[in-house]
Amino acid sequence: QLSQSDAIAFRVKFEGNPPARPQLYWRGPVFWHFDGRTWRGAGLPRLQRTVQFEARGAPVDYEITLEPHNRQWLFTLDLPARLPPNTRLTSDYLLLSIPPVRSRIRYELRSYPSYVAMAGADGEDLRAATFFPRETNPRTQALAREWRRTLGSNEAILRQAITFLREGRYGYTLLPPLLRSMHTVDEFLFETKEGFCEHFASSFVFLMRAAGVPARVVTGYQGGDMNAVDGYMVVRQADAHAWSEVWLEDRGWVRVDPTAAAAP
């Protein structure tokens, strides 16, 4: 239902030209904990005093006008380098407003669409990012164990998983079949093969974790439409999206969009 809503989530005014559409990932809540059916956040967020990542390329400066949503999270273009007043950043790069957003607010940001993200990867983080309910989804677990046995490296497993999705004849739909059993990932990956971004991101992260690759789900928005009259980009609720991030030792947290890989 959200994906069919034309309601405005926020407006963006860029200084200069906006990034290309494939770079327009507007970061929101990050999910770490999965019980087989539901993803949840990390509990109490660990706040950072400084933004910890290595910037690559040129920055993007912009201003967001956010509609009220009664929560603390703010949306930013991956990844924010300069924080507005009265905000904090978590170790998984979620920008939080100190008071909940109960009225329309405006804030200025600088982001680097190209980056190496190294924060949020201590031992506790990586243990959380490899946990999965082992009593669920035996077919997915078996496939992941086979990849670990034959491929070895995390990067090779990641490449194989993307190929698996691209060649799997998956379909994007807003009316997917219901996943009725406790083995929801098995049902989606091997039986129904139809879903929306939530199905793709969740199943991909479970598959990565079962293969021993740290991974998490990121939600927010992707894209936006420029208004030629006033020069603002409008991001609507219909642009809501979920994607994945995996941890690679020499590259940090790497964004992977399983929906785009499987059903572009």
C-alpha positions in Angstrom: 0.0 0.0 0.0 2.8 2.4 0.8 4.4 1.7 -2.5 1.3 3.0 -4.3 1.1 6.2 -2.2 1.8 9.6 -3.9 2.2 11.3 -0.5 5.4 13.4 -0.2 8.0 12.0 2.2 10.4 14.9 1.7 11.7 17.5 -0.7 15.4 18.0 -1.6 17.1 21.2 -2.9 20.6 20.4 -4.3 23.5 22.8 -4.7 24.4 22.1 -8.2 23.3 19.0 -10.2 21.8 16.1 -8.3 23.5 12.7 -8.3 22.5 10.1 -10.9 19.4 8.1 -10.0 21.4 4.9 -9.1 23.1 6.9 -6.4 19.9 8.3 -4.8 19.7 6.0 -1.8 18.1 7.9 1.1 19.1 6.1 4.2 16.7 5.4 7.1 16.3 2.7 9.8 18.7 -0.2 9.8 17.6 -3.7 10.8 19.9 -6.3 12.4 17.8 -8.9 14.3 15.6 -11.5 12.5 13.5 -14.1 14.2 12.3 -15.9 11.0 9.5 -13.5 10.2 10.2 -10.0 11.6 13.2 -7.7 11.3 14.0 -5.4 14.2 16.6 -2.7 14.9 19.6 -2.9 17.1 17.8 -1.7 20.3 19.5 1.2 21.9 21.6 2.9 19.2 25.3 3.6 19.7 25.8 7.2 18.9 29.0 8.4 17.3 30.8 11.7 18.1 32.2 11.9 14.6 31.2 10.5 11.2 33.5 7.5 10.6 34.0 6.7 6.9 36.4 7.3 4.1 35.0 9.7 1.5 35.6 9.1 -2.1 35.0 11.5 -4.9 33.2 14.8 -4.7 30.6 15.7 -2.0 27.0 16.6 -2.6 25.5 19.5 -0.6 21.7 19.7 -0.3 18.8 20.7 1.9 15.9 18.4 2.9 12.4 19.5 3.9 11.0 16.5 5.8 7.3 16.0 6.4 6.4 15.0 10.0 6.4 11.3 10.8 6.5 11.3 14.7 9.8 9.4 14.9 13.4 10.4 15.5 15.0 9.2 12.3 16.0 11.6 9.5 16.7 10.7 5.9 20.1 11.3 4.3 21.8 10.6 1.1 24.3 7.8 1.6 26.6 8.7 3.4 26.3 11.9 5.5 29.5 13.7 6.3 28.2 16.9 8.0 25.5 16.7 10.7 22.8 19.3 11.2 22.3 20.9 14.7 20.4 18.8 17.3 21.1 15.6 15.5 23.2 12.5 16.3 24.5 9.7 14.1 24.4 6.0 15.1 27.2 3.5 14.4 25.2 2.2 11.4 24.9 5.7 9.9 21.3 6.5 10.8 20.8 10.2 11.5 18.6 10.9 14.5 16.8 14.1 15.5 17.0 14.7 19.3 13.2 15.5 19.4 10.8 13.4 17.3 9.8 15.0 14.0 6.3 16.2 14.9 6.2 19.1 12.4 7.8 19.8 9.1 11.5 20.5 9.4 14.4 21.6 7.2 18.0 20.6 7.5 21.2 21.0 5.5 23.6 18.1 4.7 26.7 17.1 2.9 27.0 13.6 1.7 29.5 11.5 -0.3 27.7 9.0 -2.6 31.0 7.2 -3.0 32.6 6.0 0.3 34.2 3.3 2.4 32.1 2.7 5.5 34.0 1.1 8.3 32.0 2.0 11.5 29.8 -0.5 13.3 32.0 -3.5 12.7 33.4 -4.4 16.1 33.0 -8.0 17.4 29.5 -7.5 18.8 28.3 -5.9 15.6 29.6 -8.7 13.4 28.2 -11.4 15.6 24.8 -9.7 15.4 25.2 -9.4 11.6 25.8 -13.2 11.2 23.1 -14.4 13.5 20.1 -16.2 12.0 17.5 -18.6 13.4 19.0 -22.0 12.6 15.7 -23.9 13.0 14.4 -22.1 9.9 14.9 -22.3 6.1 16.9 -25.5 5.7 17.1 -25.3 1.9 18.7 -21.8 2.0 21.1 -22.9 4.7 22.2 -25.9 2.7 22.8 -23.7 -0.4 24.8 -21.2 1.7 26.9 -24.0 3.3 27.7 -25.3 -0.2 28.9 -21.9 -1.3 31.1 -21.5 1.8 32.6 -24.9 1.1 33.3 -24.4 -2.5 33.9 -20.7 -2.8 35.6 -19.8 0.4 35.9 -16.0 0.3 33.2 -13.6 1.3 33.6 -11.7 -2.0 33.2 -14.8 -4.1 30.1 -15.8 -2.1 28.6 -12.3 -2.6 29.2 -12.5 -6.4 27.6 -16.0 -6.5 24.5 -14.7 -4.6 24.0 -11.8 -7.0 24.3 -14.2 -9.9 21.8 -16.6 -8.2 19.3 -13.8 -8.0 19.9 -12.5 -11.6 19.4 -16.0 -13.1 16.6 -17.1 -10.8 13.6 -15.8 -12.8 12.3 -13.7 -9.9 9.4 -11.3 -10.3 8.6 -7.9 -8.6 5.0 -7.6 -7.5 3.1 -5.6 -5.0 0.7 -8.5 -4.5 3.0 -11.4 -3.7 1.7 -14.8 -2.5 1.5 -15.1 1.2 4.4 -16.9 2.9 2.6 -19.2 5.3 5.3 -21.4 6.9 8.1 -20.6 9.3 10.5 -21.1 6.4 9.7 -17.8 4.7 13.0 -17.4 2.9 12.9 -20.9 1.5 9.3 -20.3 0.2 10.4 -17.1 -1.5 13.7 -18.2 -3.0 12.7 -21.6 -4.2 8.9 -21.6 -4.6 6.9 -18.4 -5.0 9.8 -16.3 -6.5 7.6 -13.2 -6.4 7.7 -10.3 -4.0 8.7 -6.7 -3.5 11.9 -5.1 -2.1 11.2 -6.4 1.5 11.2 -10.0 0.3 14.4 -9.6 -1.7 16.4 -7.7 0.9 15.3 -10.0 3.8 16.0 -13.2 1.9 19.4 -11.9 0.6 20.6 -11.0 4.1 19.5 -14.4 5.5 21.4 -16.1 2.7 24.5 -14.1 3.3 24.4 -14.8 7.1 23.9 -18.5 6.5 27.0 -18.4 4.4 28.9 -16.6 7.2 29.0 -13.2 5.6 27.9 -10.3 7.9 24.9 -8.5 6.5 22.0 -6.3 7.5 18.8 -4.7 6.1 18.6 -1.0 5.3 15.4 0.8 4.7 14.6 4.3 3.3 13.8 5.6 -0.2 15.4 5.2 -3.6 15.1 7.8 -6.4 13.1 11.0 -6.6 11.6 13.2 -9.3 12.8 16.7 -10.1 10.2 19.5 -10.3 11.3 21.6 -13.2 9.4 24.6 -11.9 10.9 25.1 -8.5 14.1 23.0 -8.8 13.2 20.7 -5.9 13.4 16.9 -6.0 10.3 15.3 -4.6 10.7 11.9 -2.8 7.3 10.2 -2.3 6.1 7.3 -0.2 6.0 5.3 -3.4 9.8 5.5 -3.4 10.1 3.6 -0.2 12.7 0.9 -0.5 14.7 -1.8 1.3 18.2 -3.0 0.4 21.1 -4.8 2.0 24.6 -4.1 3.2 27.3 -6.7 3.6 30.6 -6.4 5.5 33.8 -7.2 3.5 37.0 -7.0 5.4 38.9 -4.6 3.0 35.8 -2.7 1.8 33.7 -2.1 4.8 29.9 -2.1 4.6 29.0 -2.5 0.9 25.5 -1.7 -0.4 23.8 -4.4 -2.4 20.3 -3.9 -3.8 18.9 -7.4 -4.3 15.7 -6.1 -5.9 17.6 -4.3 -8.6 19.8 -7.4 -9.2 16.9 -9.8 -9.5 14.1 -7.7 -11.0 15.6 -4.5 -12.4 
